[in-house]
Amino acid sequence: MTRHTRRVELPLELAHSGAPLRHRVADALIELLRTGQLRPGDTLPATRALAAELAISRAAVLAAYDELAAAGFVHAVGGSSTVVSAGADVAARAGVSSHVVPVQAADGPRRGTHRGPRWNLLSGYPDAGLISAGHWRAAWRAAAQHPVSSGLPSSPPHRPLQEALAVHLRRTRGVAADPADIILVPGVSAGLRALTTAAGLAGRQVAFEEPGYPEGRRALKSAGALIRPVPVDDQGLDPEALTAGDTAVYATPAHQYPLGARLSAARRAALIGWARRSRALVIEDDYDGEFRYDVRGLPALHTLTGGPDVVAYVGTASKILSPGLRIAWLIAPPGLREPVLQALVSTDETIGITTGQALAHFIASGHLVTHLARAARTYAARRRALIAGLRDRASALRITGVDAGLHLVADLQPGTDETGLQRRLGRAGLAVDVLGQYATAPLARRALVCGYALLPETQGAAAAAVIASQVSSAG
């Protein structure tokens, strides 16, 4: 049964804000509904009377009533009366508004927005801000001059990028490859999945560095490979730890991720020898191969005698430019090249055509060489600042893995609660990884994995002070 309407006296208070007057009137009426002072079936005052009571224009009240009616809070009955609709109180208590509420600027972060850490020491991320904006725009302008690709298989679109990468890899890593042999993939994980399929590694044992690259481990495992963790030491992965049951091995010989060791020359030769004797596959993830500081880089495994026959070489633009490009490359042993391409066709994993054209121009124009030189100088300075800060403020931490790459390892006291320390550092505004994140089983070793690519040189001491403070409290 419909309840008889009742006229009510409204203790209406308009908010003092910069919102339009009609919105403020509507909001005040909705607030009365929320508190129960106005209920479904009640008749609102006449617009003229309410305007006089509030000392505002009748037009504003009319607009507010129209707004409320459009939102379903009220409806007109019997000529000129305006009555609160059924369920309006429930809607008001649920926070429903009659209009879009503009988001006001505030001094602090707004609710629902992401505010990054004050000190970002997460590993694996380069500073994309070091890329010359002029050079980058020029690369994309050059890419825009190309006609839109039809996408047909008969017109391979990435030959310029393959040619540019062939020159780049030969000059920087000593890797000699025909451009046609460079297979482009949308990320290292895509390349690893294709290799797993092409080499028939599903259901078979693959030796994998422990601790090691989590995304690489997940990619191989998701494609069906059986991961066998192999411990690494200060010389990297030990080929003596490989077994007859290993059909492949994944390694980061340039800069072991995350411990930072370089695979020694003797172990490099031993690893290639093992693969040739066992007819096994070596997956060389050339992680951080471009950035070296106090030592000269060793050549890629792929360049060693017999290497091209047993090594699948993987590289990426993620560490030298930005992960957002989604471009990586793979050079497979001759017998696996076509199977890898077929595996990629079956999963439709390709790189963006325009992005590939832009990167090709960026490399071929010499801008990548310029960028790498600038980035190496900047990263070296940031690395020095963080190391100096840690040695000055947290001298008990043993610092390793500093010869190359974009991160270092700071060893903690045995038994330290890594994840607890990581959470405390996060609350203090410092984001960092811990060694346990890179292993499949608990490690006796405890350490922070500190990236410095995104840490301004001027903030190295401040970040080190935060780490020292939290490490001290943990002890």
N, C-alpha and C positions, 0 to 999 in steps of 0.2 A: 504494500500500500504506500502511495506517495505521501510523504509527510507534508503537512501544511507549511508553507513558507512563513518565515518570521523576519521581521525587520530588526536589524541589529545596529547598535551603536558601535562604531569601529574605532578602537584606539590606535589609529593609523599613524605610524611614524616613518617618515621618509628618510632614507639613508643619505648622509652627506658624502656624496661622491661625484665623480665627473660623468657618471652614466646619464644617458638621456632621461628626461623627467618621466616619460611614459614607462620606461623600464623600472624606475624606482617605485612608481605607484604599483605596478604589477608585482614587483618583488615584495612590497609591504603587505599586499593582500595575500600572497602565497605564504608569507611568514605567519599570518594570522591563521591560515588553514593548518599550517604545520603545528601550531601550538594549541589548536582546538578552539580558539576564540571565534573562528568562523567555520561553519560546518556545511556539508551538503544540504541543499534545500533552502539555505538562508538567502534572503534577497539583499542584493547590494544597494547602497544608497543611490539616489538619482545622480547622474553625472554632474548636473548643475550644483546640487547641494554639496557633493563631496568636493568639488572644485572650490566652492566658497569656503568650506571648512578648512581646507588645506592652503587656501590663499594662492591657488595656482590657476592656470587657464583651464577652461572646460575642455579644450581640444586635447590637452595632455591626458585628462581622465578618459575621454572617449577613446583615445588611442590605446590606453592601458586596457580598457574593457575589451576592445576589439582583439588585442593581443592575447588576453586571457581566454576569450571565446575561441580563437583560432587554435589555441593549445588544448582546448577541451576542459578548462577549469570551470567555465561558466557558460550559460546559454540564455537566450532571450525567451521570455514567456509573456503571454497576455499583453501584447503591445510593446510597452517600453520598459517593462521590468527585466532586470538581469538577476538570474538565480545561479547559485553555486551548484555545479553538476555533481552527480553521484561519483564517488571515488576520487574527488578532487583532493580530499584530505590525505588519502593514502599516497597519491602522487606527490603531494607537497612533502610528506615525511620521507619519501624515497629520494628527495633531492631534485625532482623534476623542475625545470624552469620553463618560463614561457618564451624565452629568447636565448640566443647564444650569448654566453657570458664571456667577454673578451679577457684574454690572459694579460694581466698587468705585469709590467717589468718590475723586477725586485732586485734588491742588493744581492741576495743569495741565490742559490740554484732553485729553479722552480720544481715543484713536485712532478715526478714523472720524467724529468730530464736527466741525462747522464752527465755526471761530472767526473772527469778522469782524476787519477791520483795526482798529487802535487809532484811527486817524484816517480817517474815511470821507469822501472828497471826490468821490465819484462823482456825476456830474451827473444831473439828471432825477428825483431822488427827494425828495419832501417828507418832513417829519418828522411821521409819523402820531401820534406821542406828544403832539403839541400839541392834538389833538382832545379836547375835554372828554369824559371818560368818562361823566359823568352825562347830558350831552346825547345822546351816542351811544347809550347804553342806552335812553334815552327814545324815541329814533327807532325802535329795534328793538322796543320794547314796543308802540309804536303800530302797527308793521307786523304784529305778531303778532295784533292784534285783527281783522285782515281775514280773511275765510274763505279757505280754500285754493282757489286758482284751478283751474278745470277745464282751463285751457290751450286751450280752444276758440277758434278765430279770431273767433267772433262776439262774444267778450267781451274787447275790448282792455284789458289790465291796467295800462297805464302812463299813463293820462290825468293823474292827480295829479302825477306827476313832470314831465310835459310842461308842465303849468300852472305848476308851481313854477320850472322852468327858464326859461320865458318871462318871468316877472317878474324873475328873477335876471339874465338876459342883458340885459334892457332897462335895468335899473338900473346894472349894472356895466360893460357894454360898448356900450351904446347900440343894441343889436341888437333891432329890433322884429320879432317873428314870432308868428304864430298858434300856439298850443300844438300843434295838429294837424300843423303843418309841421316840428316838431322831431322828427327821427328818432333813436331811441335805438339804439345799437350797442354791442357788447361790446369796446370799444377802438377807437382811431383807425385801426389797421390794417384792421379789419373795415369801417369806413366808407370807407376809401380803395379797398379792393377792390370794394365795391359801386358806388362812383362810377365806377371804371374800366369795369365791366360796363355800367352804366346809360348812360354817355356814349359808349360805343363806343371807348374809348381803347386797347383791345388791338390791338397791331400798329401803333400810331400814336405819334408823338413827343410826349413830355411834358418840358418844361423843368423842371429841378429845381435848387435852390440847391446850390452847391458851395463850401465844405463844407456839408453839410446833415444833416438828421435821418435816420439810417440806417434806422430801422424804417419810416419813411414811404417811403423809396426802395425798400426791399425789398418792401413791400406792393404798391406800384404795379407793380413789375417782376414780382412773382409772378402778378399778374393779367393780365400780357401787355403792359403799356405799355413803350414804348421810351424809356428815360431819357436825356435830353440834359443833361449838367451845365452850369450857367451860373454863372460866378464871381460872388461877392458882394463888396462893399466896405464901407466904414464907413457907408454909407447904405442898406445892404441890397442886394436884387436890383435890377439896372438894367434897366428895360423896353426900353431901346435894344438890349439883347443878345438880345431875343426875335426869332424869325424867322417867316416865313410857314409854315414846316413844323411849328411848335409848335401842337398842338391844345389844349394845356392847360399850365398852369404851377402848380407847387407853391411856396408861399411861407409864411414865418413872419414877417409884418410887424410884430407887436407887439414881438418880441424875437428877432431872427434866431438860429436854433439851428444851430451853437453860438457864433457870433462875437458875438452880443448887440446888433447894430445895430438901430435903429428905422428902418423904411422911411419915408423922408422924405415930407412932404405932397405935394411935386411928383411924386415917383415913384408915390405912391398913385394920384393922379389919372391919371397916364400909364398905369399898369397897367390901370386900369378902361377907359380909352379904347382901349388896344390890344385888350383882350378884346372890347369891343363891335364894333370895326371888323373884327376877325378872326373873330368868332363863335366865340371860344375860351372855355375854362373856366378860371377862377382858383380854385385850391383854397387857401383861407385856413385854415391851421392856427394857431389863436389861442393859440400856445404862450406860457405865462407871462403872459397878458394881465392877470391879476389882481394881480400883484405889481410895483409900481413904487415907487421910492425917492426919487430926487432930481428927477424930472421928472413932469409930468402925462402920462397916457397919451393917445395918439391914438386916435380912434374906429376901430372895426374897418372893414376894407375893405367889408364887407357893408353898412355904413350909408351909404356914399357914394352920390351920385346915380347911378342905373343899376346899382349894386352887386348888389342882390338878383337881377337878371336874369342875371348872369354869374359870380357868386361862390358857391361851395359853402363854407359856413362850418363849420369843425370845431372842437369843444371837447371837453374831457375832465375827469373828476374825478381823474385820475391825479396831476396836479400840485398841485391844491388840497386834496386829501384823501389818497388812497392809490391806487397802481396796482392794489392787490388788489381794489378794488371792481369793476373791469372794466366801467365805464360811461363811455361817451362819447356825444356828440350831433352831429348833422349837420343843417344846414339847406341843402337843395339848391335851385337855381333851379327855378322852377315847372315847367318842362318835364321836369325830371329826377326830381321827387319820386316819382312812381309807379314809374318804372323802377328807382329805388334800392330802394324797398320790395319790388318783385318780385325783385330780385337777392338781397336779404336772405332772402326767403322760400325761394328756391331753395337757399341754403346753410344755412338754419336757424340763422342767427346772431342770437341775441336776448340780452337781458340777463335776469338773474335777477329773478323777479317780487317776491320778498320784499325783495331788496336795493334794487330800484327804489322800493318803498313806503317803506322806511326812509330812503332818500336824499330822497324827496319830503317826508317829515315834517321831516327835518333842515333842509331849505331853507326850507320854508313856515313853520316855527316861528321863523325868524330866527337859528337857531343857526349857519348857514353864514356869515352876515354877521359874527357875533361871532367865529367861528373865523378868518375871513380877516383881521380886524383884529388879532387876537392873533398870528396867524402872521406877518403883515407886520412887526409890531414886532420879533418874535423874529428873523426872517430879516435884518432890517435891522441888528440888533445883531451877529449872527454875521458878516454881510458886512463891517461896519466892523472887527471884530476881525481877520478874516483879511487884509483890505486893509492895515490898520495893521501887522500882523506882517510881511507881505511887503515893504512899503515900508521897514520898519525893518531887516529882516534880508537881504532880497534886492532891493535897490534897483535892480539892473540889469534886473530883469524889468519889462517894460512891461505895465501892467494895463489891460484894456479890457472893455467889455461889462458895466459895473457898474450901469447905470441901472435895470435891472429883472431879473426872473426869480429863479433859484435858483443861478446859477453866474457865474463870471467867467473871463476868459481871461488867462493870464500868458505873454507872449511870451518865447521862449528865443532864445539866440544862433543866427544862421544856421548850418546844418550840424550842429546838436545831434542826437544820436541819441535821438530821442523814446522809442522803445520800450525802449532800454537804460536810460534814465533812469526810465521807468515801472516797470521791473522792480526797479531798485535802491530806488526809493521803496516798492514793495510789500514788499521784504525788510525795510525799515525800519519797516514797520507802517502805511504811508500808501497808501490806494487812490485813484487819480486817473485821469482820462481824458487822452488826448493828441489833438491836433488831427487827426493823420493818420487816426484812427479814423472820422472823419466825412466823408472824401473818397473818391472812386473812383479817384483817381490821386495819385501823390506831390505834395505841396505844397512850395513853396519856404519857406513860413512854418512855423515850428516853435513849438508852444505847449502849455502845460498847460491843460486845461479843468477848473477847480476848482469843484465844487459846495460850497456852504456850509450847505445846509439841515440836514444831519445833523451838523454840526460845532459842538459846544457853544461858546458865546462864550468861555469860560475856556480853551479849547484852541486858539484861533486863533493865538496867538503860538507855541505849541509846534509846531503843524503847519507854520507858516511857517518855523520854525527847521530842521525836517527837510528841507523843500523847499530852503531855502538851502544846507544842508550838501551835499545830493546834487547840486544844480546846480553848486555850486562845484567839487566833485570831478569832475563831467563836463567842466568847462571846462579 
